[in-house]
Amino acid sequence: MDKSAVDVAIVGAGPYGLSLAAHLRESQRSFRIFGAPMRSWSHHMPKGMCLKSEGFASDLYDPHGEFRLKAYCAEKRLDYADIGLPVKVETFIDYGLEFQQRYVPSLEHVQVTGVRKVGDVFEVTTDADERLLARHVVVAAGITHFTFVPPLLSELPKNLVGHSLHHSALQNFKGRKVAVIGGGASAIDHAVLLQRTGADVELVARRPVIRFHEPPVEPRPLIERIKAPRSGLGLGWRSRMCSEIPLVFHAMPQSLRLKAVKSHLGPAPCWFTKEAVVGRLPMRLGASLLHARAETGGVELAIRQQDQSEARIRYDHVIAATGYKVALSRLHFLDSALRSQIRNVADTPILDRQFESSVPGLHFVGLAAANSFGPVQRFAYGAGFAARRVSRYLASRGRRRRIGSAAVSSA
Ligand SMILES: Cc1cc2nc3c(=O)[nH]c(=O)nc-3n(C[C@H](O)[C@H](O)[C@H](O)COP(=O)(O)OP(=O)(O)OC[C@H]3O[C@@H](n4cnc5c(N)ncnc54)[C@H](O)[C@@H]3O)c2cc1C
C-alpha cells in the first residue's frame, strides 16, 4: 500500500461533495476535494429561478445538522419557511458557498482531469498539473456531464441550439424568437424567465397538458397526513420510502429500481410558476418535432401539432430543456480502462450498499447513484444519507487499515 496516498479524493464540490467532505473532516481520514463550489447552481441554472424543493429539503449536510438552510436564513435575516415559501436560487448558492467556507475550507478550486487505477490506488490528475494518489475516489460530479439533447437537435450548430444547462444568463435573448423544447420544470422556468427578459418565447412540448404540482397546504388533517405523508421528495408513501429509506430501495430487484427511477417524480413544474404560464406563455403542446434545420442565423423546426397539422417555424435560437441521462461513458475524466471495469446497467454504475462500484475504492454519489439508491439521489435532499453512509464506511476502512498495520508492525 502506497503510504504517500491520501485516503480519499472527492471529485466535485456541489451539495454532495461538500456534504461528504464536511463529514470526513470529523473522521481521521485524510481527504482532498476538488472543484468550483456550487458551480452547477451558479453557472448552469437560470438566474432568477426558485428551487423546486421545499426549504426543509434544500440543505447541505454537516455532521451535526447545525448549518441547514434554515439556520443560514436566520443568520442573514432572510425569509424562510420549511414549506410553502420558494427558495431563490441565489439564496441557495450563497448558502452553499458559506457552507463551503465554514466546513470545507480546504476545497481546491481545480478540475480533475484524470482518474486511473495504479496498482491498488488511484492516480488523480488535475488541471493545475498535479498528480496525486488516493486510496478511494468519490465521484460527486453531479449533472453537468449528463445533458441529454434529442438526436434531431444534437447535430445542429451549438450557437443555434443549446441545452438549458448552458443558458444561465438569459438577457442576451431579449427581442429574439426562442423555442424552449420540453414540458418539465426546467423548460417552464426557462420559458418564463426568457419571457420576463423580453424574449419572444414559445414552449414546444410533447405532452398535451402541463400538470403543475399543487401548492402545499399546511397544516393538513391527520387523515391526509396518514394517507399521503410529507417527505423531502413531496407527498405520498412512495416518495416517503424513496427519500427516507434508500437502503430498502437498494434491496429491490434491479428491474424495479430502474423502472421506479424513470417513472417516479416526473418533471412536473412547480405550483408557483403556474400563474406566469397559464394564459400568458405561448405554448405548442402535444407537439412532436419532425425535423430541424439550421438556417442563416436561425433554426427552422417542423412540428406536428396536436391537431395533426404540420407547422414550420423559424426561431433565432432553440433551447433544449430535455433533461439528463446518466452515462458512465460521458465521464471522460475516468480513464477508459477504469470505466470498462465498472459493472454497469444501461451505462450507469451498479453500486453496493456503501455507494462503491465493482472497482474497489471507487464510489459514486448523487445523480449517478440514482439507479442504485433511488430518485432521492437526484436531489440535494439525498446528500445527507450519502454523506453519512460513505463517510462511516470510509472511516471504518481507515480503522481496519490502522489495526492491520499495527498488527504487522508488532509481529
Ligand atoms: C434547472 C434545475 C433545477 C433543479 N432544482 C432542484 C431543486 O429545487 N432541488 C434539488 O434538490 N435539486 C434540484 N436540481 C437537481 C440538482 O442538480 C441536484 O440536486 C444537485 O445539484 C445535486 O448535487 P451534486 O453535488 O450531486 O451535483 P452538482 O450540484 O451538479 O455538483 C457537482 C459539481 O461537480 C463539479 N464537477 C464535475 N466534474 C468535475 C471534475 N472533473 N472536477 C472537478 N469538479 C467537477 C461540477 O462542476 C459541479 O459543480 C435541479 C436541477 C436543475 C437542472
PDBQT file of the ligand as one rigid body, heavy atoms in Angstrom, charges set to zero:
ROOT
HETATM    1  C1  LIG A 501     -32.919  23.513 -13.501  1.00  0.00    +0.000 C 
HETATM    2  C2  LIG A 501     -32.680  22.592 -12.343  1.00  0.00    +0.000 A 
HETATM    3  C3  LIG A 501     -33.355  22.795 -11.157  1.00  0.00    +0.000 A 
HETATM    4  C4  LIG A 501     -33.129  21.962 -10.072  1.00  0.00    +0.000 A 
HETATM    5  N1  LIG A 501     -33.800  22.205  -8.909  1.00  0.00    +0.000 NA
HETATM    6  C5  LIG A 501     -33.538  21.449  -7.828  1.00  0.00    +0.000 A 
HETATM    7  C6  LIG A 501     -34.174  21.716  -6.579  1.00  0.00    +0.000 A 
HETATM    8  O1  LIG A 501     -35.000  22.593  -6.474  1.00  0.00    +0.000 OA
HETATM    9  N2  LIG A 501     -33.827  20.954  -5.511  1.00  0.00    +0.000 N 
HETATM   10  C7  LIG A 501     -32.916  19.955  -5.584  1.00  0.00    +0.000 A 
HETATM   11  O2  LIG A 501     -32.632  19.315  -4.578  1.00  0.00    +0.000 OA
HETATM   12  N3  LIG A 501     -32.319  19.657  -6.760  1.00  0.00    +0.000 NA
HETATM   13  C8  LIG A 501     -32.601  20.378  -7.868  1.00  0.00    +0.000 A 
HETATM   14  N4  LIG A 501     -31.985  20.094  -9.051  1.00  0.00    +0.000 N 
HETATM   15  C9  LIG A 501     -31.074  18.951  -9.113  1.00  0.00    +0.000 C 
HETATM   16  C10 LIG A 501     -29.700  19.390  -8.664  1.00  0.00    +0.000 C 
HETATM   17  O3  LIG A 501     -28.885  19.484  -9.789  1.00  0.00    +0.000 OA
HETATM   18  C11 LIG A 501     -29.126  18.404  -7.660  1.00  0.00    +0.000 C 
HETATM   19  O4  LIG A 501     -29.951  18.333  -6.539  1.00  0.00    +0.000 OA
HETATM   20  C12 LIG A 501     -27.782  18.815  -7.087  1.00  0.00    +0.000 C 
HETATM   21  O5  LIG A 501     -27.069  19.641  -7.930  1.00  0.00    +0.000 OA
HETATM   22  C13 LIG A 501     -27.040  17.600  -6.685  1.00  0.00    +0.000 C 
HETATM   23  O6  LIG A 501     -25.784  17.964  -6.154  1.00  0.00    +0.000 OA
HETATM   24  P1  LIG A 501     -24.439  17.304  -6.683  1.00  0.00    +0.000 P 
HETATM   25  O7  LIG A 501     -23.386  17.733  -5.756  1.00  0.00    +0.000 OA
HETATM   26  O8  LIG A 501     -24.641  15.865  -6.923  1.00  0.00    +0.000 OA
HETATM   27  O9  LIG A 501     -24.260  17.897  -8.137  1.00  0.00    +0.000 OA
HETATM   28  P2  LIG A 501     -23.843  19.339  -8.651  1.00  0.00    +0.000 P 
HETATM   29  O10 LIG A 501     -24.547  20.391  -7.918  1.00  0.00    +0.000 OA
HETATM   30  O11 LIG A 501     -24.002  19.260 -10.128  1.00  0.00    +0.000 OA
HETATM   31  O12 LIG A 501     -22.315  19.446  -8.267  1.00  0.00    +0.000 OA
HETATM   32  C14 LIG A 501     -21.307  18.681  -8.876  1.00  0.00    +0.000 C 
HETATM   33  C15 LIG A 501     -20.124  19.550  -9.103  1.00  0.00    +0.000 C 
HETATM   34  O13 LIG A 501     -19.052  18.750  -9.589  1.00  0.00    +0.000 OA
HETATM   35  C16 LIG A 501     -18.334  19.519 -10.499  1.00  0.00    +0.000 C 
HETATM   36  N5  LIG A 501     -17.505  18.665 -11.338  1.00  0.00    +0.000 N 
HETATM   37  C17 LIG A 501     -17.899  17.845 -12.325  1.00  0.00    +0.000 A 
HETATM   38  N6  LIG A 501     -16.835  17.224 -12.873  1.00  0.00    +0.000 NA
HETATM   39  C18 LIG A 501     -15.754  17.674 -12.205  1.00  0.00    +0.000 A 
HETATM   40  C19 LIG A 501     -14.361  17.421 -12.319  1.00  0.00    +0.000 A 
HETATM   41  N7  LIG A 501     -13.873  16.597 -13.241  1.00  0.00    +0.000 N 
HETATM   42  N8  LIG A 501     -13.516  18.043 -11.462  1.00  0.00    +0.000 NA
HETATM   43  C20 LIG A 501     -13.990  18.902 -10.512  1.00  0.00    +0.000 A 
HETATM   44  N9  LIG A 501     -15.299  19.190 -10.382  1.00  0.00    +0.000 NA
HETATM   45  C21 LIG A 501     -16.165  18.578 -11.215  1.00  0.00    +0.000 A 
HETATM   46  C22 LIG A 501     -19.395  20.284 -11.256  1.00  0.00    +0.000 C 
HETATM   47  O14 LIG A 501     -18.867  21.436 -11.869  1.00  0.00    +0.000 OA
HETATM   48  C23 LIG A 501     -20.366  20.621 -10.138  1.00  0.00    +0.000 C 
HETATM   49  O15 LIG A 501     -20.074  21.880  -9.583  1.00  0.00    +0.000 OA
HETATM   50  C24 LIG A 501     -32.198  20.897 -10.162  1.00  0.00    +0.000 A 
HETATM   51  C25 LIG A 501     -31.517  20.693 -11.365  1.00  0.00    +0.000 A 
HETATM   52  C26 LIG A 501     -31.764  21.523 -12.450  1.00  0.00    +0.000 A 
HETATM   53  C27 LIG A 501     -31.003  21.282 -13.725  1.00  0.00    +0.000 C 
ENDROOT
TORSDOF 0
